[in-house]
Amino acid sequence: MLEKLDFISDKYRELSGKISDPEIIADNTTWTKLVKEHADLEPIVHKYEEYKQTSAELRDAREMLKDDLDKEFEEMVKAEVSALSRKKERLEEELKFLLIPKDPNDEKNVLMEIRAGTGGEEAALFAGDLFRMYNRYAERHGWKTEIMSSNPTDIGGFKEVVFMIEGKGAYSRLKYESGVHRVQRVPTTESGGRIHTSASTVAVLPEAEDVDIHINPNDLRVDVFRSSGHGGQSVNTTDSAVRITHLPTGMVVTCQDEKSQLKNKEKAMKVLRARLLEAEMERQNAEIAQSRKSQVGSGDRSERIRTYNFPQGRITDHRIGLTVYQLESFLDGDLDEMIDALITNDQAEKLKNTDM
């Protein structure tokens, strides 16, 4: 750990020289990249300098205790040793957090996909509830939401809805929402008052840029057709709907929400890029996967991650065993308490692999 911190300090000093070099400053792209890297390292370097200074002061104080001191002065030095020991421990913990590898996708926009699972119409209604919940959460953070494609039902739910959330750090907070969300409640169509259980799946993908995923146009088959609404009614008399098939993977994306064929194609390409990036991330993660008890952040959609129990007014996240009893406000987008707990748990898991 200390060797790693020494390496980071050396790298920081090297970057300090480079970003002051007139030749590098003249190359704006390179200079901007180096400045960002320098800024990312700065908090770690400053904290490490404080840690080294505290460690040196602690060593000096302990050396003083080896001398023959009068009682009053000895007590003062002992108190200083105790305070410096506590400070050193605190700085060690702070350094460990700073050294936790950052997810390179954390600052990206998010593509979310919600699909009704088991439970028929009730599952579709719940998918609609989840969509509105994330919409309101985005509004609370000042983020922008845009539907990419949707398959609504006649009674206000969704068989499937795909939407983009644009905002700084959106992925860093919403990535923990991937998985199976289960609901327990009495459906409006239930005359006997029985509680039904149904589920919807949520997938959270970081938006992929062209630099993240290169798609060969020759690998795409693009089909156009007329959009249709509920019951097959024609919404559009032109071939504006777009279906894109990625031939190497067989991945298919359809968008028909816009009246413009060009806009539907742009949206479909965004969805395709994000899904291909997710597939590549899963492949890389599988190669370097370590066994972890926690499923936080894994995006494993085969796992039931959360239950929304309406009769008891509670939400339980099964990954961390946290239950909150504000169901109404939670569905109104008040998710921060739950997401903060998931982030804290994720960091604690990662800290176990960081030794000082």
Secondary structure, 3 states (H helix, E strand, C coil): CHHHHHHHHHHHHHHHHHCCCHHHHHCHHHHHHHHHHHHHHHHHHHHHHHHHHHHHHHHHHHHHCCCCCCHHHHHHHHHHHHHHHHHHHHHHHHHHHHHCCCCCCCCCCEEEEEEECCCHHHHHHHHHHHHHHHHHHHHHCCCEEEEEEEEECCCCCEEEEEEEEECCCHHHHHHHHCEEEEEEECCCCCCCCCCEEEEEEEEEEECCCCCCCCCCHHHEEEEEECCECHHHCECCCCCCEEEEEECCCCEEEEECCCCCHHHHHHHHHHHHHHHHHHHHHHHHHHHHCCCCCCCCCCCCCCCEEEEEECCCCEEEECCCCEEECCHHHHHCCCCHHHHHHHHHHHHHHHHCCCCC
